[in-house]
Amino acid sequence: MKKLTEETKMKIGKIFSAIVMISFIAPIGFLFYKITTTSNVLSEADIDGRVKSDYVLMFLECILGIFALMLPGMLTQKFKIEIPSKIYYLYVLFLYSAIFLGEVREFYYTIPYWDTILHTLSGVMIGLIGFSLIDILNKDNERVTLSPFFVAFFAFSFAITVGVIWEFYEFTSDGLFRTNMQKYKLRNGTELVGRDALQDTMEDLIVDAIGAFATSGIGYISLKYKKGWLNDLRIKIRSKKNE
């Protein structure tokens, strides 16, 4: 059986990305309508049991998803990088699972551990990006050999930092738009207090760290013993002959 070329794989990925983009764009008009017509009082929730802040969250996430889907194309053009098809597939699948399935289809509430699984996956994915990023940042200093531990530590730290920044975004959104990204209140509107109110945020950070640690550990062993396990998963600077 003939193997698909990297170019063909990327074309398939772009078709998948277009389908996901449509899933983000299609609900926007409906969501805007619901934002303007739905009350934020729980007793006046619509027939689906949703209030205005629920639709605001879906709207914000769809807008974020559209930008996030456009981001790889903008980066490849501006910085002349090559994104492996496997990483691109994983990225698009993650966005679809987190935004459309998670928020719009409410998998976060109906599927046990959906949020936990996605945060673990994000730790793995961003850890892989961390290994690529240090290669890109060090491209002009090829004579400098970085130790495997330093590279793995950088990837781990990068993934944790991105995870923390995401929690900043959730906290800000909840404060400005009365959303419930950090799950500080129940579906019936009851606000949690104390340790319970921190549960979702801390679980997210912990599983982010677990995913990042797993990737960093595998990457360290690969670099230390020259296994090459991450070679096909690294974002690379496009060579001049391919431009």
C-alpha positions, 0 to 999 in steps of 0.5 A: 500500500502506497504511503501518503506524502506529507503534502497529501496528509496536510491537504487532508488536514486542511479539509478537516480544518475547513469542516471544523471551521464551519462548525465554529462559524455556523452557530455564531448568528444563532448564538448572537440572537440567543445572547440578545434575547435570553435572560441571565436569571436562572428562573427565566432560562430558555427551554434548554435550561441555558441563560445568557452567560452560557451563550456568551461563553459559546460565542466567545469560544467559537470566535477563539476557535476561528482565530486558533484555526487560522493561526497555523497558516499565519505562522507558517507564512510569517515565520517560514515553518513546517508543521508536521501533519500529525501535530496539525491533526492533533491540534485541529481535533483538540480544538473541535473537541474542546470548543464544539463538542465541549462547549456547544454540545456540552460534553463538559457536562455530559461526558465524565472527565471530558475536561480532564482528558482534554487538559491532559492532551493539551499538556502533551501537545504543548510539551511537543511544541516546547521541544520544537520552540527551543529548536527554532529559538536556537537555530542561529546558535547551532554550535551551542549544544543544549543538554537533553535535560535542559531541553526537556525542562524547557518543554515542561516549563513552557507547557505549564506556563501556557496552562497557567495563562489559559487559566488567567483567560478563564478567570478573566472571562468569568469575571467580565462576562459572568461565564462559568469556564472555571466551573465555580458554580453548578448548573443550577447556579449555586456558587461553590465556596472554598476548596470546591470552588478551586477544584476545577482550576487545580485539576486542570493545572495538575493534569496539564502538568502530568501531560507535560511531564510525560512528554518531557520525560519521553523527549528526554530519553529520546534526546539522551539516548538518540532514539529520535522518537520526536523527530516526526513531531517537531515543527521545523524551519522551512528549508530555502529549497522548499520555498 
